[in-house]
Amino acid sequence: MDTQRFSVKGRVISGDDPLLQDALVQVHESSERPRCLCVPGGIEMYVARHRYFVVKRMPETGSRHRPSCTSYEPDPASSGLGELVGDVVRESPAGEVELCVDFPWMRTQGHGGSRSDAACLAMSRRHAVASACMA
């Protein structure tokens, strides 16, 4: 996979360029947006601040990126995810994703598992935690 490239203040900068942080600082609190250059003309992105500045894709633009781009995400309707969001896949405003199924995530020898054993798996970017499904 190629390194992602951005246009920031008219300058093309690679995602692994040490000067990227300086460029992102300049646009973080401005109305100017960096562009991902995975397709001709680029796609608007935004800058978020965590421990350092990161370029993130704008909501609902994942399918506009080139499939080999790290910002690519297939359209939920065509990927099959659209049918699962809300029932099986639940997203929280805090960025956690919860996967709910009507079977246990783990089987214990001698237990067939029942619908009452339904479970959800809540995941954040940092760790995964199993929890009871609140369906």
N, C-alpha and C positions, 0 to 999 in steps of 0.2 A: 504494500500500500504506500502510495506517495505521501509525503508530508503535506499537510494542509497549508495553503497559501492564502494570505489575506491582503486586501487593499485597505490601508489605514492612512488617512490624510493624504491620499494620492500616491502613497508609496507601497510597493509590493514587499511584503514581509512573510517569511516562512514561519510556520508554527513552532519550529524549534530554534528560531533565531533569538539570541540573547537580547537583542534590541526590541523584541516584541513587547516586553513589559513596559518599557519607556513609552512606546507608541500608544499602548492601551491606556496608560495613565493620562495621556493627553486628551483622549476622547471619552474617557469614562464618565465624566460629569458634563459632557457637552451633548448637543443634539445630533452630532455627527456619528454615523455608524460604520463600523468596519464591514467589509464585504468578503465573503468566502469566494475564492476564485476557481472553484471546482467546475463551473460552467461559464460559458461566455457571458459577459456582462456582470457576473457575480450575483450573490444573494446577500441581502442585508442580514447582519448579525447584531448582537448586542454584547456589551462588556459587563461582566459581573465581577464583584470583588469578593474573594474568599481570603485565603492566606496570601494570595497573589491574584492578579487580574487574569480572567479567563474569557475567551470569546465563546459565546453560546449562540445556538441558532434561535431565531425568532419562532414563537409558537406557530404550529401548523405549516412550517416551511420544510420539514424534513424530507418530504418526497420530491422537492424541487432540486435537491442536491444530487450530484452524481452518485450512483450506487457505491462507488469505491471511496467516497468521501466519508470521513469520520462523523460528519454531521448528518449523514443520510439516515432517514427512517422511512420505511415504506408507509404509504397511505393506509390508515387503519381499515378502510373499507375494502381495499384490494388485498391486504395482507391477511384478512380473517380476524384481526384483532378487534375490529369494530363491533363484531357480534359478541365479544367476550367482555368488553369494557363495561363496568357497572355491576355485573353479576360475578364473573370469574376474576376479572382484573379490576382492582379498585385503586385509584391513585389519590393520594392525600395532597393537600396544599403544601405540606412540608417536604414533598419530593419522595415520599415512601410509596411503594407499590405493594399491594396485598393480593396474593393469589389465593382464591377460595375454590375448593373442590369438594365434591360430595363423597370422597373416600379418604382414608387416613394417609398421611404422607409417609408414614413408616408402618410396616407390618411387624407384629410380634408373633413368633411361632406359636401356633395353637389358637390364634385369634383370627377369625375370618374378616373382621371389620364390618361395621354397619354404617348406615347413613348417619347415625348419631355420632360416629367418630369423625365426621366431616371436620376439616381443618383448613386454616388459612396460613399462608406463609407470608409474613410481612418482611419486606426487604428495603433497605436503604442503600445508598451507594457505599456505605462503609461496612455494613454487616447484615446478616440475615437472622431473623428471629421467628420462631414458630409461635403461633397464638391460636386460640379457639376462634372459630368462625362465628360471627355474630349475625347469621342469616335468619 
